[in-house]
Amino acid sequence: MSVLIVVPVYGDLPSVLECLDALVTTVDLATHRILLVNDCGPDVDAIEKALLERIDGVAGVRYERNPENLGFVGTCNRAVTELDDTDADVLLMNSDAVPTPGFLDEMLAVLYADPRHGVVTARSNNATIASLPFRLTDPKGERTFDRTREVHEALLPYLPRWYEPPVAMGFCFLTRRDLIVRFGLFDEVFSPGYGEENDYCLRLGEAGFVSTMANRALVFHEGSKSFVGARRNTLRTAHQRELDRRYPYYGSAVQSFLRHSVAPADRFADLVVPFGPQRIVLDLRAGVAVPGAIDAFLASFPASDWAREILVDDVAAVSSGAAVTADVRVAADAHDDDLVAATVLLAERVTPRSLVRAHRRSLHLVAVSGDGVPDPSLPDDRGQDPTAVTPSPWTDAAFVSRSRDATPVLRQHAAATVVDGDWAAGAAALRSALELPLADRVAALDARWRDLALVDAAIDDGGPESGAEVERLRAELRDLRASRTFRTGEAVARLVPKLPGRKR
């Protein structure tokens, strides 16, 4: 199959030349063609001169200049429908993209791997949900070309050949010519740019064609330089509003793809291929914070090796503890996508929700038996007092709610355990897990992901842990309605419509 590669050009000549040079060296120009379209930016003449000099004598590369500035959308539409009359498939590429060898062959293979495939994009360092690694564990981290290449090469054997996201990314966008003929290319409503590729993908999606992400194709991307500042934000906001109007499901579809359709090794790529300091979390929520466990946790995972975090219900009480130094982050909650190397959970207190949230966030899980501190009252054989009375399990709220069903699942998938307060052994086991061969770490992660998939899908973010939370909110509402302030507000609301000049 022949492909027409369209590169709209506006400015930033060094990036354009880098893109062009990379295309010439990675694409078979005996089969495919490159079309450069100058969109009359501020340096239109200088760019034209430089490009004509660069492509002089290069077969398979063509240059055209718009009669006036048309924007990205107008330029792409003109290139495909006016400047080219062949039946070649079309690859739209940003002029600041840098393709790597084999990218086009792989994207074509994915495009024709299934008749439902309508669009293909590549992986990149800077392409929203196609970025690799997508979730950065260091807020100051960057997806440099070298870092993305390192992660891509390491994870390639563990990723599916393609994903099927709701949309493909416009920086490197391959689509079938017959679909352009049938559905048109970009809607001019999204001119001069932003959101046009999403609209195209979603239009095709409603007709039964899917967007794909070719995980084996890698194309670097500098990032948008055509729209900057307030203009970019205005365009993005207006065009996103139009996308939401046309496709109300779009936002939730993207979130669902990221949560449920991305390979776990991909989700945790920045941790599976480690870079920078490792973070570890002690989660003591939904229970009484145990000072001994906190002290043992901090001692076993020193600041020299770890960035530490403690999640508790009472932040103030724990923050004031003597063992909690300034480097320890203490919080009441954390986002599921704020990824960490490991989360430590008290096995007997873990609930399905707390387990799933730790699962979503953590490369590894650590299970702590009991409260995580040795019990000096236990005999050497750890036997139980035969005279002790054990109440019926039905008196235990955790048993009744089945929340303790999460405990064996945690223990099954824990990379390390702390038994009888032996935190040193647990810390050593976790370090060993982090140092396992990549294939073993990915296999363990895949197994955990499979086993928890249905529970993960069933548990909604931010929902109450139990009916107790719902009852607490209802009690607050009852108290509010009983308050003098609420009754006064109701009286005012009844009186105001009766005032002269007020419409009912």
C-alpha positions, 0 to 999 in steps of 0.5 A: 500500500502507498501512503501520502505523508502530509506535513503542514508547515507553519514555523520553527524551521529547525524542527521542520528540517529535523522532521523532514530529514528523519522522514527521508531516512526512515520512509521508502520513497520508492513506495510512499511520498512526502508532501510539504505544505507551507501554510504561510507563517511569519517566516514563509519565504525563508522556510520556502527557500530552506525547504526547496534547497533541502529537497532538491534532487530528492525523489518522492518529496513534493513542496506546495505553498498555500495561497494564504494561511489556512490553519492546520485543518484547512491545510490538511483538507487542501492537501488531501482533497485538492493537491493529491488525487491518488488513492493512497492512504494518508499519514498526517504528521506534525512538522515537529515530529521525529519518526524512528525507523520502521514506524510507517511499516508498523502503522500500516500493518496495524491499519490493515490488521483488521477491517474495522481499523480506521486510524492508527497513531504511534507511541511517543514522548509527547502525545497525551495518552499515547505518551510513554511513559504516560504516568510520570512518578516524579512531578519534575520528571520529563519524557525526553527522547532518550527516556521514552526510547529506553522505556519503549525498548524495555516494554516492547515484548510485554505490550500488545501490538496495538490498543483501541483507544477512543481516538488517535493522536493527531501528531502522527495520524494514519487513515485509510483513503476510502474512509476519507472519501466516505466520511470526509477528513476534518470538519472546518468547525475545528479550524484552525486546529485542536480537536479536529482529529478527535472529531474524525475518529469519533465520527468513524467510531459511530460508523463502526471503525476503531482508532488504534495505537500502534505500540511498536511504532515510535515517533518523537514529538517536540510539542505544539508551537503553532498556538501559544498562550491565550489563543491556544487555551481559547481554541482548546476550550471552545473546541473541547466544548464542541466535542463534548456536545457532539460526543457526550461519552468522549471524556468517560471513554478516554478515562475508561480506556486508561483505567481498563484497557492499558496493559499494567506494564504500560500503566506502571512504565515509569516504575517497571523501568525505574528512573529516580527515587522510589516512593512507598506508602503506608496506608492506615486509613479506615482504622486507628493509626498504630504508632508502633507500625508508623515507627517501624515503617519509617525505620525500615524504609529510610529516607536515604532509599525511599520517598515516604508517604503515610495515609491516615484519617487524622493527619494532624495527629500523625504529623505531630509524631516524633518519628515523622520527619519533614520529608515524610508526606502525611495525607488523608487521600491520594489520587489513584493515578499518583503512582508509587513503587509500593503500598503497605496495607494492614492485611486484617483491615484492608477492604475491597475498596482500599485494596483496589485503590492501592492496586491501581496506584502501586507497582507492588503491594506489601501485606502486614499481619496484625498491627505490624508490631510484635505482641509481647503477650503472645507465648513463644509458640504463638498459640492462643489462650484456650480460655479466651472467648471468641465472639460469633463472627456475626458480631463483627461488622467487617465479617457481615459486610464481607470486607475481610474477603479482601485479606486473602487476595492481598496476601496472594498478590503481596510482593512482601509480607510483614509477619510478627512485626518483622519489618526488616524481613518485609523490607528485604523481600520488597527490595528483592521483588523490585530487583527481579528480572523484568519478565518476572515483575511484569508477569506478577503484575499481569496476574494481579491485574487479571485477578482484580479486574472485575473488582476494579471495574465494580468499585467506583472512585470516590464512593462510600466505603460502606452504608455507614458513610451514606448514613453519616451524610444523611444525618448531616442533612437531617441536622441541617434541616433542623437548624435555625439557619435552614428554617430561616432560609425556607421562610425567606424563600416563601416570602420573597415571591410575594414581594411587589414586583417579583415574578412568580 
